[in-house]
C-alpha cells in the first residue's frame, strides 16, 4: 500500500522530530512561571521585569506566527522549520547563560519567540505533507498531544529543575532537544519553495503582525485590573488593524494577486469551526493550568514539584486519549468525537467547581483533572486534522499559520481571562463572606478598598493556622472566599466548554476522500 507508513523511508522519525519541537515550544510557555522568585534573585532584577519578559515571549511568538507560516512558501517547509530551530537554539543558549534580565529577554523572549513562530506552523504542514489518511490522523494526534502535554507538564519540569538543580537546566534541556532535531533533520522530507520573497506583500505583513501584537498585548494586560482601560484601547487598535488587513487581503485576491494569507479558507465551515473549537480548548487548557497551580501553592502549600504532580492526571488523560482518538474515529465519526470530548471536559470542570476549599487535598481534584485530560485528548487532535484536511495541498502553509495563531490566541486568552475571573471571584467571595459573617457592618466599597489588593495576590492569611481553628471567624471568611472564587472560575470554564460543544454540533462529517488524498 503506497500510503502505508511502514513502507515509507521516512517512517515515524519526521513525526518524532516535529513533535519534540512542539513539546519544547509549549513547555517554554509555562515552565518558567514557577521559577520567577529564583529568576529575580539570580538575575538581580524584579518580579515586574520577569513578568514583562514572559509577556514579550508570548507577544513575539503570536504576532509573527502568520509570517512564520508564510515563510514556508518562500524558503520551503523544511527550511523554515530548520531556520527556526537554529534561531531557537541560539536563543535558548543565551537564556541558559543569562547574567541579567536583558540577556534573558534577548535569548528567551525575542530569539526563542522568533524561532517558535517559524517552527510551529511548519510542524503542522510537514506532518500533512508527509503522512496521509489514517496515518495523518494518528500523526496529528501525537503532535497535538505532545504539544499540549508540554504546556501541562511545564510547571512540573520547571518546578523539579528549579527545586533540585537550577532554572538554567530547563533551557539546557531545550538546547539538547534542538541539537537532536537538527542532527536528524535529514529524515524530514524536503518541500520546495512555491513563491519568491519579492512576492510577499510587506504591508500585509506589517498589518497582521502589529494587529495581532496589539490585540494580544491588550489581552495580556487584562491580568492587571488597573490597566483595563489601556487593555481595551490596545485590543481595539488590534481589531482595527486586523480588519484593515482582512480588507487588503480581499482586495489582493480580487486582483488575482498572491495574498499574504488566503482568507478564502474561512469559507470552509470545517476550517473555521475547527480553528474556533481548537482556540476554545486551548483557552480552557491554559486557564486550568494557570489557576490550579495558584490554588495548590497558595492554599494547600504545595511546592512547584508537587503542583506539577497534581496536574499529572490531566497530562496522562490527554496523552492516552489523544493516541486513542485516531482509532476511535474509525468507529465514531470524528465530528462526534469533538462533541463528546467537549462534554467529558465539561463534566470535569463541573466536578472541579465543587471541590475547592481550605481542606481540599490533591486526591480530591484527580477525577476532575483526569476528565479534563480525557476530553481534551479526544477533541484536540480531531480539530487539528479538521483544519489541515480542509485546505488543499498548496494552502497548507496558510492553514498551518492560521491554526498556530488561533491556538496561540487561545492560550493567551485563557491565561488572561481566567486570571480575571479568579480575581473577580475572590473579590465577590470576600464580599459574600463578610456579609454573611458581619451583616450590615461594612459597605461593599469598604471591603473592596481594603481587601482587593490583598485578594489579587491570593495571600489570604496563614492557612495552616486557620485549619487548626476551623470555628474561627477568620477561617469562615477565608474558606468562603476561596470556595466562591474557585467555583466561579470553574463555572466559567464549564460555560466555555458548553459553548464549544454547541459550536461543535455544526461541524460537518469529514470527507474520507479528502483525508486520504490531501
N, C-alpha and C positions, 0 to 999 in steps of 0.2 A: 504493500500500500504506500503510495507516493507520500502521503501526508503523515505516515507513521513516524513518530519522533525517534523511535528506536533505530530506524534506518537512516536517520539524518546525522550527518557527520558532526554537526554542531552539538547535538544531544541536548542535555539539560544545563550545560555549563553556561550558556548565554543567560539563561534564567537565573542561575545562581549568582552571576556577577551583577546583573542589574538589580536583583532583589537585595543583595548585600549593600549596594549603593543606596537604595531606597531606605534600607534599615538605618544606616548612619545619618542620613539626612533627617529622618524622622526623630531619631534618637537625639540629634543635636538641638531639636526644638524644646526638649523637656529635661534632659539630664543635668543641665547646669542650674536649674531652678532650685535644687536642694543644696546647692553649694554657694549661694550668694554670700553668706556670712564669711565663709573661707576666702572667697574672692576679694572681699572688702579688706580683710586683714593682709592677705598675701600680696595684693597689688597696691596697698596703701591708698585706697580710694573710698568711695561712699556707696551706700545702697542705691541711691538715685542714679549714680553713674553706671552701675551694673545693670539696673533696670533699663536705662537708655540703650546700653549695648545689646541687651536681649531684644528690645524693640526694633533696633536698626537691622538686626539679622532677619526678623520677620518681614520688615518693610522691603529690604533689598531683594529677598527671595520672591515675595509676592509680586512686586512691581516689575520684575524682569522675567517672570515666568512665560508670558506670551512671546516675548522676544526670544527667549531660550527655545521655545517650541519652533519658532520660525527659522532659527539658525540651523535647524536640521535640513531645511531645504537649501540653504546657502552652502554649507560645508559637508552635508551628509549626516545621517543619524548617528552613525558610529563615531565620526569625528567630533560632532557636537558633544557627545557623551564623554569622550576621552579628554577633550579640551577642558570640559567642566570638571572632570575628575582630577586633572593635573592642577587646575586653579584651586580646587577644594583641598587637595593635598598640601599645597603651599600654605594655604590659609590655616589649616589645622596644625601644621608645624609651627607657624608663627604664634598661634594661640597657645600651644603647649609650652612654648618658651617665653611667654609674655612676662615682662617685668613691671609693666604698668598698664593702666586701663586703655591708653591709646593703642598700645600694641595689640591688646586683646580685641579692640574694636576693629582694627585693620584686618587682623587674621581671621577672627571668627565672624563678625557681623558683615564685613564687606566682601572679603575674598571667598569665604565659605558660602556666603549668600549668593554671590555671582556663580560660583561653581554649582551650587544646588539648582539654581534657575536653569542652567544649561543641561544638567544631568537628568532632572526629574521628568520633563516631557519626553526626553529621549528614551528613558527606561520603558515607558509605555509603548512608544512606537517601535522600538526594537523588538519587543515581545510580539506585537501584531504583525511585524514583518518577518518574524522567524517561525512562528507557530501558527497552526491552522486548526479549525474545528474544535473538537473536544480538548485537544492539546492546548489550544489557545485559552480556552475557558479555565483549564487547570492552571496554566501558567499565570494568568491574571489573578486567579485565586491566591496562589503563592505570593505573588508580587504585592497584592493588596494586604494580605495577612502579615507579611514580614514588615511592611511599612507601618501598619497600624500597631504592631507589637513593638516596633522601635519607639514609638511615642509613648506606649503604655508602660514599657519597662524602663524608660528613661530615668524616672525617679529612683528605681531600684538599682540600676547600674551606677548612676551618679551618686546615690547615697552610699553604696558599697565602696566605690573607689575613693570618695571623699572621706569616708569614715576610717577606712583601713589603710589607705595609701595617700593619694592626692588627686584633686580635680584634674590635674595635668594629664593623668593617666587616661582620662576619658578621650582627650584629643589624641593621645598617643595610640589608643586602640583604633580610632578612626583612621589614623595615618597607616597603620598596619593593613587595614582592610582596603584602603585606596591603593597601596602598593600591590596587594594581591590582585586587585581588579585590573590594574594597568599591566601587571606581569602576564596575565592570562587573557588579555584583551583580543589576542589573535583568534580566540574562539568565538568572538562575536562577528556576525555576518556584516559584510560591508554594504552600505547603501549609498549610491552615488548622489551628488547634489542635483537638484532639479531647477535651481534658479541662481542668478548672479547677485552679488552684493549690491550692485548698482540698481537692481530691480526692487530692492527693499525700499518701501515708502517711509522715509525718515520722519515725516510729520505724523504718520500713524504711530510710529514707534514712540515718539515723544508724548503724544496724546494718551495712548494706552498706559505707558509707564507712569507718567505723572498722575493720571486719573486714578489708577489703582493705588499708587503710593499715597496720595492724599486721602483716599477713601479708607484704606487700611489704617493710616495714621489716626484718622478720626475714630475708627473702631477701637484701636488700642488705647486711645486717650480716655475712653469711656470708663476705664478702671478707676479713674480719679474723679469723683463727682464734682469737685470744684472746677474741673476743666471741661465740663459738659458743653458749655457754650462754644468753646474752641472746637470740641469734637464735632458738634453739629455743623459748624462752618466748614471744617475740613471735609466731612462726609458730603456736604452739599457741593463743594467745589469739585470733589472727585466724581460725583454723579454727573455734573455738568460736562466735565471733560470727557467722560466716557460716552455721554450722549453725542457730543461733537464727534468723537471717534467713530461711533456707530454710523452716523450720517455720512462721514467721509468714506468709510468702507463701502457703504451702499452706493455712493456716487462713483467710486472707483470700479465697482462691479458692473454698474450700468454702462460704463465706458469700455467694458471688456478688457480692462487692465488687471494686473495682478494685485489682489488685495493683501494687506498685511495679515489679516485674519478673515477667513471666509465665513462671514456671518450667516451665509445661506444654510450652514449646518444646523442652525437653530430651527429651521423649518421642519426638520425631522422631529416628530413628537418624542420618540425614544431618546434621541440625543439630548434634547432639552430636559426631559424628566429625569434621565439618568444623571446628568450633571446636578440637577436640583436635589434629588434624593441623596446623592453622594455628599453634597455640601451639608445637608441636614445631618447626616450620620457623623460626618467629621466634626460638626458643631457640637453635637451631643457627646461624642467621644472626648473631645478636647475639654469640654466643660466638666465631665465626670472626672477626668484625670487631673483637672485643676482643683476641684472642690474636695475630693476625697482626701488628698494629702493634707489640705488645710485643716480639715476636721481631725484626722488621725494624729497629726503632730501637735495641734494646739489644744485639743480636748482630751485625747487618750494619752498624750505624751509620748507617742511612738517616735523613734528616731527615723532618719531617712531610709535606712535599710529595711527596717520593719514595715515602714509605709509601703515600700516597693513590693514586699512580700504580700501585703494585704490586697494589693491590686492584681496579684498573680492569677486568681481565678478568672478575671476578665481577660487576661492575656491568653490563658490556656483555652478558654471557651472560644475566643476569637480565632486562634490558630487551628484548632481541631475542626471547627465547623467551616472555616474558610477552605480547608483542604477537602472537606466533605461536600461542599456546595456544588462542585462541578459534577460529582457523581449523582447527587440528589437531583440535579437539573435534568438527568436522564429519565427520572420518574415523575418529577413535579415540574411543571412549566416554570422557567426561570423568573418570569414576572410575578408568579405567585410566591416564589421563594422570597422575593424582595418584600412583599406584603407580610409574609409570615415572619420574616426577620424583624420587621418593624414592630409587630405585635409582641414578639418574645422580648425584645429590648424594652418595649413599653411596660411589660409586666415586671421586668427587672427594676426599672426606675420607680414604678409604683410601689413595689415591695420596699425599696430603699427609703422611700419618703416616710415610712413609719418606723424606721429602725434607729433613729439618732436621738440620743440624749446623753447625759453625763455618765451613764453606766453602760454605754454601748461598748461591746468588745468586738474585736476583728471578726470573730466567728459569726456574729450577728449579720454582717453585711455580705458574707460569702455567697449565699444564694442569689442575692440581687446582682452582685458584680458578675457572677457566672452567667446569669440570664442576659445581662448586657452584652457580654462577650459572645455568647451563642447567637444572639440576634444580629449583632454587627457582623459576625463571621459569616452568617448565611447571606446577608444582603450586600455587603460591600463589594465582594468580587463580582457579583452579578451586575451591579451598576457600572463597574469599570468595563466589563465586557459589552454591556449595553451601549455605552457611549462610543467605544472604539469600533464596534461592529456596525455602528450606524453610519460611519464615514467610509468613503471609498479609499482605496489604497493611496491615491495621490493627495488625500486630505488628512492623512494620519498625523502629520506634524501639527496642523491646526487643531485637530481633535485632541491630541495629547496635551497641547499647550493650554487649551480651554479646560480640559479635565483637571490638570495640575493646578491651574489658577483657581478653579471652583473649590477644590479640596483645601487649598491654602487659605482662601477666604473663609471657608467653613471653620477651620481651626482657629483663625484669628477671631472670628465672631464668637466662637464657643468660649474661649478664654475670657474675652471682654464681657460678653453679655451675662454669662453665668456668674462672673465676679460681681457684676452689678446686682443681679438678683440675690446673691448671697448677702451683700451689704444691706440691701433693702429689707431682706428677710430678717436680718439681725436687728435692724432699727425697729421694724414692726414688732418683732418678738420682745424687744426691750419695753416698748410702749405697752404691749399686752401684759407682760409680766408685772410691770409697775402698776398698771391699772387694776390688776387682779389682787396684788399684794397691798397696795396703798391707794384704795379707791378715793378719787376726788382730792388727793393731797398734792398732786403735781400736774401741771398742764403738759400737753404734748410738746409744746415749744421748750419748756424747761428740760424735759427729758432729752429731746433732740440736741439741745445746745451742750449738755453736759456729757452725753454718752455716745454721740455719733462718731466722733473721732476715736474714742475708745473701742467702739464696736468694729470700725473699719479694719483695725489691726487684729481682730479676733483675740484680743488679750482680755478676757473677761475677768478672771481672778485666779487664785490658786486652786486648781481643780482638785488636787489631792486632798487639800484641807476641806474642801466642800463635801467630798464624798464621805468623809469621816463624820460629817454632821448634816445628814440629809433632812433634818427637821428645821434647819435654819432658814431664815428669810432669804439670805444670800443664795443658798442652794436652790430655793424655789425660783428666784429671779433668773439665775443663770441657766438652770435646766430648762425653764420655759422659753428663754431666749434662744438657746441652742436648738431645741426641738422645733420651734417655729421656723427658724432660719433654714435649717436643713430640709424641713418638709416643703417649705416654699420653693427652695432650689430644685428639689427633685420633682415636685409637682410641675414646675416649668419644663424640666427635661421630658416629663411624661407627655405634656402638651405638644412639645416639639416632635416627639416620636409619633404622636397621633396625627399631626399634620402631615408628616412624612408618609404614614400609612395611607391617608386619604389620597395623596398625590400618586402613590404607587399603584392605586387602583386603575389609573388611566394609562399605565404603561401597556403597550401593545405586545402580543406574543412575539418573541424573537424569531425571525425567519431563518430556518435551518440552512437554507441555501446560502444566505449571506454569511452565516457563521462559518461555513465550510470553505467558501471561495474568496472571501475578502482578505 
